[in-house]
Amino acid sequence: MSGISQEDVAHLANLARISIPVDELGHYAKQLDAILNAVAEVSSLDTENVAAMSHPVPMTNVFREDIPGVSLTAEQALSGAPAVEDDKFRVPRILDEE
Amino acid sequence: MSDLIKKDASELAGLVASGEVSAVEVAQAHLDRIAAVDRAVHAFLHVDTKGALASAAAVDAKVKAGEKLSVLAGVPLGLKDILATNGLPTTCGSKVLDGWIPPYDATVVTKLREAGIVILGKTNMDEFAMGSSTEHSAFGPTHNPWDLERIPGGSGGGSSACVSSFEAPLAIGTDTGGSIRQPAAVTGSVGVKPTYGGVSRYGIVALASSLDQAGPCARNVLDTAMLHSVIAGHDPMDSTSINSPVPDVIAAAKRADIKGMKVGIVKELGGEGYQAGVRTRFEESVALIESLGAEVVEVSCPSFPAALAAYYLILPSEASSNLAKFDGIRFGNRVGDDGTKSVEQVMSETRAAGFGPEVTRRIILGTYALSAGYYDAYYGQAQKVRTLIKQDFDAAFAKVDVLISPTAPTTAFKIGEKLDDPLAMYLNDVATIPVNMAGLPGMSLPIGLAPEDNLPVGLQIIAPAMADDRLYNVGAAIERELLAKWGGPILGLAPELAGA
């Protein structure tokens, strides 16, 4: 079930929003292929009637009382932002022109 | 070199509380030590001289005023650079967060500050805690004080190295697959990964949320227990935090009596693939445990051989999601925003410039494992294996009180040796990973030096969830006998560092 090509790596890198230089795709593909071959071992066990476990502590719906507490000021929340304008995060354009 | 740096945390706390030595003197002695040796060790990414001396002075003021102090007040500590610290840089060993100053403290940090523990600075780590050697730090590797050409373990190599090089008697680490225990093992120090949910994760930058757990590092079992007691407990800010009393780990460390206990050797965590000297010291520990009146039996956990594979699907999957927030929009660095590029392009350039190769590999692996068409075969299957691992532990703990194994298959390897071979690197955590998968507490305790290379070997002790106290009882019992045999702490055998 494994087998990962340079094209796959380029596609996944795009999904993960990491621009990997074309000349490094081959190296990543080779390493990821080796890792995928190794992790395929998870299929070696019989899990026919085994439930999936997402978490070591089974808990659901952990609520607190709906009481407003102290939170960060706008200034604090923006203190680490790379770009700020009018008390807001300034972002690069999100729509194509036209 | 000041005598203060060689003292145990418990002893330093006593000296400070009695007024015999000031907390400022203690902090200064450790800051001097860092200035002398950290150029060679590189355990710290950031030293907070001013903040450390100020919090030490606050402890001294309390001593003068006759106020009651907490157990470790005035004792210095190194903090892994993955815990958010208000006003202090927090990089996670990554360029993407270089220069970021969090506007709040992690709950663990709040507890340390309230206890009067003096935070000396932030310790080095593999980028976003991905690694077993601290070589994946964007700011250069940390060196093992036993041999500066070797790795101090990882991801918390800065924390283990600062403790074992006498730069700090205490440190905080985080452990997702062994990042407290394996560094402890290869540096001759003690490290504990508490029960999942035993210590708050609020303010700790998440790697794999279902596996991550912060814990104490120190040079002996009692100091580790004292630090554990300071940081543990329920936190409403972490919905996975367990709301039940913290086991009395300090009392357990003082009890140190294992007569009549049942100890299980995990058959699958040992033997082939483990270095000869690691096996030798492990076998000696087994004999020692028996001589203390405990019964030792072998138990089998048949699904453990698949744990590493399951872990390297679950961890990258969770990490690929958790690390999506490092996109150069709300914090950290932004690259390529020249006014012409789209937000996607800027994010992609920011992340490419900010993440090192291991982080990139794991994000892509996780993205793949969670993709439509592969989800069931990889992530879904890994979660089922996780259930089997937990069932193996449950069956084992129906028969025994604690489980033991070597902590790591080898002693510290040379820097650079495994850097470009991810699979070889991953094998370091083969014995520690099952513990995280089931959310159990585990300790690494130094049990001697491997005869072939004179480097430290660690014993892993594993207990059922919320029975963290058993680790300290067993660890302290073994430690007492070994100290008598060695004539003092194992770190006394480490070479003196140049500049000291």
Interface residues (C-beta under 8 A of the other chain):
Chain A: M1 I4 D8 V9 L12 A13 N14 L15 A16 R17 I18 S19 I20 P21 Y28 Q31 L32 A34 I35 L36 A38 V39 A40 E41 V42 S43 S44 L45 T47 V50 A51 A52 M53 S54 H55 P56 V57 M59 V62 R64 L72 Q76 A77 S79 G80 A81 P82 A83 F89 V91 P92 R93 I94 D96
Chain B: W100 I101 P102 P103 Y104 Y196 G197 S210 P236 S239 T240 I242 S303 P305 A306 L308 A309 A310 Y312 L313 S320 A324 D327 G328 I329 R330 F331 G332 N333 R334 D337 G339 K341 S342 V343 E344 Q345 V346 M347 S348 E349 R351 A352 F355 T360 R361 I363 I364 L365 T367 Y368 S371 Y374 A377 Y378 G380 Q381 A382 Q383 K384 V385 R386 T387 L388 K390 P422 L423 Y426 M437 A438 G439 L440 A465
